Amino acid sequence: MPDKSVRDVVDLRPADDQDRELLWLIQCQSLRPAVEATWGWDEALQRRHFEEHYHDCVRQIIRVDGADAGMVAVEVRPDHVFLRNIALLPQFQARGVGTSVVRDVMHQASRLGLPLRLQVLKANRARRLYERLGFREVAETPTHFQMMFERKSE
């Protein structure tokens, strides 16, 4: 059962260039199992992809009790909010941290009156979290599910 107290101590800080190796570590440790199951893991290829796309988005570091625990990248687009990436170091997974951060992004999208979209590798167990939070599958590719959350108007 998730530790409900973790939610109260989660905060975000902007990521900067000094976080590059931390972000690489988070990506490797959190996403490797799903990437490996989908395409296999080629360290050099993954590092090259990471470096080529490092500046593609604004990232925030997820912190728990002051410790760097993961990262999140959210883009506000004209017709939706896109949860581009969320990743947690293994020791912070299954503790309610991801749920807390995703719920915050859901609230942000709802306040803006926009649906929240994401894509998740089919091999990524995070899909169950998104389904539990009310996301529904709207499309799929050979490797990913595209999902959307839209708050029902009352």
N, C-alpha and C positions, 0 to 999 in steps of 0.2 A: 504494500500500500504506500502511495507517495507520501513523503514527509511534508505535511501541509505547512509547517513553519518555514520551509525553504522559500516559499513564495514571498514572505515578508522581508527577506533579506536580499532579494534579487534587484540589481540595478544595472544600468548600462552606462558605458562611457564611449566616447568617439574613438575609433581605431585610427592610428596614424602610421607613418612609415616605420616607426620603431616597433610596431606590432607585427611586421611582416613574418618573422619566423614563428611567432605565436600563432598567427592565422594559418600558416602552413602546418604546424603541429596539430591544430584543431581539425583542419581538413583531413589530414592523414588519419588521425586516430578515430574520428567520428564517421567519416564517409567511406573509409577503405573497405569495410565488409560489403557494402552495397555496390560499390564500384567494382570490386573484385568479382562479385557474383554476376555482374552484368557484362563486363568487358575483360576482366582480368586486371591485375594491377601492374603497371609498368611505371616504376618510380621516376625515371627520367622523363617520360611522357607526361605524367601527372604534374611534375614540378614545372616543366615547360609551359603547360596549360595554365597552371596557377600564376606563373610570372607574366604570361601574355595577357591575362585577364585581371591582374591584381587591381588595376585602377578603373575597372569597368563600373564599379558601384561604390557607394558609401557604406561602410560597415561599422557596426558598433560591437564592442566587447561586452559580453554578458558576464557580470560579476556576481558571485555568491559569497556573502560574508567577506567582501573585499578581495576575494581570490578570483583571478581570471578563469572563467569556466567554459566559455564558448563565444560564438559570434552570431550576429543576425544582420541581415541586409534587407531593407524594405525600400521599395520604390513606389512613389505615388504617381500614377499615370492618369491621363485625362479621364478614362472610363473605369478604372479599377485601381486597387492597391495590389501590388505584387510582392509577395513574400519570396524574395529571390533566393534566400538561403538562411537556414538556421542550423547550427551545428554545436554540439556540446562535447566536451571531453568525456570519455567514458565514466570517470568517477562522479560526474554530475548528472548522468543520465538516470532515468527512472526514479527521480526524486521530486518531480513536480516543477522543475525549473523550466523545461521546454513548454509545458502546459501554460505556465504563468506568462512567459514571453509571447507565445502565440495568442493567448487571450488578450493581452495588451494590444497586439497588432489588430486583432479582430475588432476591438473597441475603437481603435483609431480609424479603421475603415468605416465602421458604422457611423462614427461622428461626422465623417466626411460624406456620408450617404453613398458610399461606393462599395461594390462587392470586393472581396478579398480573394485573390487567385494565387495558386502555387503549382509547382510541378514537383513530383517526387519519383525517384527511381522505383520501379516495380519491386526491386529486391530490398528496399529500405523499409525497415519495420516501423518507421515513423508514420507510415500511412495509417496505421491503426489509431494513432493519436489524432490525426486530422479527422478521421471518420468519427471518432468519439466526440470531437469538438463540434461536429455538425457540418464538416465539409462534405461535398458530394462530388463524385467523379463526373466531369463534363466532357472529357476526351481522353484519348490515349495514343501513345506512339509505341513502337516496338519495345522501348526501354522505360518509358515514363507514363505515369498517370497525371493528367491535368485535373486539378480540383478547384472548387470554388465554395466560398462561404458568403452567404448574403443574408443579412438580418431580415427577418420577416417584418413587414410594417404592420403596426397594430391598428 
